[in-house]
Amino acid sequence: MIKVCLYGPESTGKSFLAAKLARNYNTEYVPEVAKEFITSNNFTLDDIIRIGQAQTARIIEKLKTASKVLFCDTDLITTQIYSRHYLGLVPPVLYELEKQVSYDHYFLFEIDVPWVADGLRDLGHRRTEMYDVFRQELVKRNVAWTDVRGNYEQREALIRAKVDELLR
């Protein structure tokens, strides 16, 4: 089973493409479960821990039913980034949860598509800064990735080419 992570700042097409790619590959995807837990960016440390636990559990659950590839619309690094941003700290359990799932490949989404408000997104004015934070977290962990840029069709084609390569 190949696990890929669609990774990067908000409003870059990750959720849309995770679902679309899963349909195209006749497999499963894991949505960003935080969207099921919170309705605003006013959340607590307990909330962020529950989000991290639920995200990890959902990945493990979907691995049982996925076919060849599992598309993940976020990871625990992302949960850590937003915990640090909104709460000023990262609970240690998020680092432990991060160790439970490893990905075969990361796709880092560039911020070259229009930012779209959805009621929860609030960092449109800080996209460059947030992109740099996401990128630095991969660099810090020595994780290889593929840059994903262009319009949504170009993004999808780039990801499909790399996933096809991984499946060979």
N, C-alpha and C positions, 0 to 999 in steps of 0.2 A: 504494500500500500504506500503510495506516495502522498505525503502531506505537504501542501503548499499554503503559504500565508500571504494573503493580500494585506499589505501593511502600509501605513502612512497616515498623514493628517486627515482631518475630516473633509468631507465633500470632494472626494477625488474619484469616486466611482467604484469603490471597493465592494459595497453591498450589492449594487446592481450587477457587477460583473461576477461576483461569487455565485449568485443565484443563476445567472445566465450560463456560466461555464459548467456548473453542475448539471444543468439540463442538457447542455450540448454533449457532455461526456457521460450522460446517463448515470450519474452518481449523486452523492450527497454533498452538502455544504453546511458549514457551521456559521450561523449569523453572529453578529455582535450582540451577545446576550444582554449587555448593559442596557440596550434599548428596551428590553423587556422589564427591567428593574426600576429604571429611573425616568422621571418625567421632566426633571430640571437638572441643572448642574449644581444644585444645592443638595449634596449628599454627604453621608457620614463615612467614617472609617469602617464601620461595620458594613455599610452598603458596599464599599469598594472590595472588601474581603469576600462578601457574598457573590459579587460579580465575578471576581477571580475564580472562586470555587466553581461557580456555575459554568463559566466559560470552559474551564478545564474538563469538567464532567461531561459537558455537551460534546466536546471533541472526542473523548474516550468513547462515549455512547455512539456517535456517528461513525467511528472507525469500524464498528461491528456490521454496519449495513452499507457502507460505501463500496464502490466498485473501482478498483485500481488507483483512484486518486480522490483525495479529500481536499476540498477548497475551504479554507478558513478565513473568514472576514474579520480577522484581528487575532491578537495573541496576548500573552500576559505582559510582554514588554509594553504594549499599548496601554494596558490597564495601569501599569506602573507609571507611565508618562503622565496620564491624566490624574492619577492619585497625587503625584508630585505637584502638578500644575494647580489643581483645585484645592488640595488639602495641605500642601506643603511638606508632605512626607509620604514614604512608601512603607506599608506594613511588611515586615520580613516574610510573612507567609506568601506574599506575591512572588518573591524570589524562589521560594520552595515550589510553588505551583508551576512556575516557569520551567523548572527542571523536569516536570512530569511529561511534557510533550516536546518532542523535537521535530523540526520541519526539514523536509528535504530541500526546500527552496523558498526563498523570500522574494516577493515582488514589491519594490518600494515605489509607491505611486507619487509622481510629481504633482505639483500644484498648478499645472498649466491648463486646467479646465475651469470653467466658471464656478465660483463658490455659490452654493444654494442653501438658503436658510431652511431649517426644518423644525424650528421650535426648540431644539436642543443644542444645535451648533451655535457657537458664539465666538469663534476664533477666526473669523474671516479676515479680520484686520491684522492677524498675526500669522498668516499662512507660511511665510518664509521662515520665520523663527521656529514654528512648530515642525516644518519639514526638516530643518537642521537638527532639531532635537531627535526626531525619529531616525534620521540618518546616523547621527552620532551614537545612538544606542546600538545600532548594528555594528558600527566600526569598533566600539568598545568591546563587543562580544566576539569580534573577528568572524562575523557572519557574512557570507557571500550573498549577493542579491542581484536582481535584474532591475534596472530602472524602467519604470513604466510611464510613458509620456504620450502625448498626442491626443487626438479625439477618442471617443469611446470605441470606435471600430478599430482604430490603430492599437489601442490598449489591448483589446480582446485578441487581435491577431498576434501581437507580440507574446502574450501569455500563452496562447494556444501553441505557438511554435515551440516555446520552451517546455511546456508540459509534454507535448508530443516527443520531444527529444528525451526528456526524463523517462517517459514510458518505454522508449526503445531500449 
